[in-house]
Structure formats: C-alpha cells, structure tokens
C-alpha cells in the first residue's frame, strides 16, 4: 500500500558570495491555525538545530538559511504550535 502524499517540497543548497545556504520551498502544506508555524531543523546525528520558521500562504512557504557544510547531515520540517518550537 502506498502512502498518501500530503505535501511536496524541494531543498536546494546554494553557494553564493555570503557562503553556503539552503533554500527550502514547499507546497500543498496543511493550513496553519492561530500561531502555528513550520519549523526547519538541521540534524547532525540525533542532535536537531533550529534553522528557522516560516508560515504559509495558500499552502506554500519557503525558508533561506546560511550554514557551514559540516553542520548537518539531514533536514526535517515540523509543524509547531508557535514560533518558539
């Protein structure tokens, strides 16, 4: 049985004059209520590092974050009750 896809997204790593950054773009996200936000986490092993939050408009949202290449090995996005995670 296949899982139903709820949202789709793209994470891109970019090197520019400011250094290395990633851009997360997502769409078809669930509607946020009250103070809810989507939070992006950098993960290094089991250790999550908050890399910011974003809200959506019409189910779409994005985040830009500058980082060092050795800071993470994966990315996660969670839906939180407020911007404080």
Secondary structure by P-SEA (a helix, b strand, c coil): ccccccccbbbbbbbcccccbbbbbbccccccccbbbbbbbbbcccbbbbcccccccccccbbbbbbccccccbbbbbbcccccc
